[in-house]
């Protein structure tokens, strides 16, 4: 809630004139949407990186295990 009130205060300072309340609300909504979008994008990027790393690790483990089992059967 603190971030939202700070955002609202900064919107009030920026938005002057007759339609101050409407401008303030629109500004707060816009800033809140921006924050949410940024968080969603960060979460998506983190999930993609984690999934990619997991796949890479699994592939490496499978390759190492299969190559070691092949070499053990050859001897």
N, C-alpha and C positions, 0 to 999 in steps of 0.2 A: 504493500500500500504506500510505502514511503516513496518509492520510485514514481508511482503514479501521481502523487501529490506534487513532487518536484517537477515532473513533466507538465502538470497543469499550471504550476506557478510560472515556469519558463514560457509556456504558451500564453499566459496572461500578459507577461512582460512584452512578448513579441507582438501579440495581436492587440492593436489599439483601435480606437474609432468607435463607431456606433454599434455595430454588431459584435461587441466584445465577447458576450456570452456564447453566441453561436460559433464564432471563430475559435474561441477557447475550446469548446467541446469538440469541434471538428479536428482541431490540432491535437487534442489529447487522444482522440480515436485513431487518427492517422499515426501518431507516435507509438501508440499501443500496438497497432497492427504491425508497424515496422519491427518492434521488439519481438513480437510473436513470430513473425516471418524469419527474422534472424535466428531465433532459437530453434525453430523447426529446421532451417537449413543446416545449422550446426549439428543438430541431432542426426539428420540424414547423413551428413558427411561422416560423422563418427561411426554410425552403423555400417556404412559402406566400407570404411577403412577396416573396421573390426572383422567384417565378413570376409573381405578380401584377404586379410592377413591369416584368418583361420583357414581359408581354402588353400592358401599357399603353404601353410604349415602342414596341413593334411596331405597335400600332394607330395611335399618333400618327404614326409614320414613314409608314405606309401612307396615312393621310389626307393628310398633307402632300405626299407624292409624287403621289398621285392628283389633288389639287387643283392642284398646280403643273403637272402634265401637262395637265389640263383648261384651265387658263388659257393655257398656251403654245399649245394647239391653237386657242383662241378668237382669239388675235391674228393 
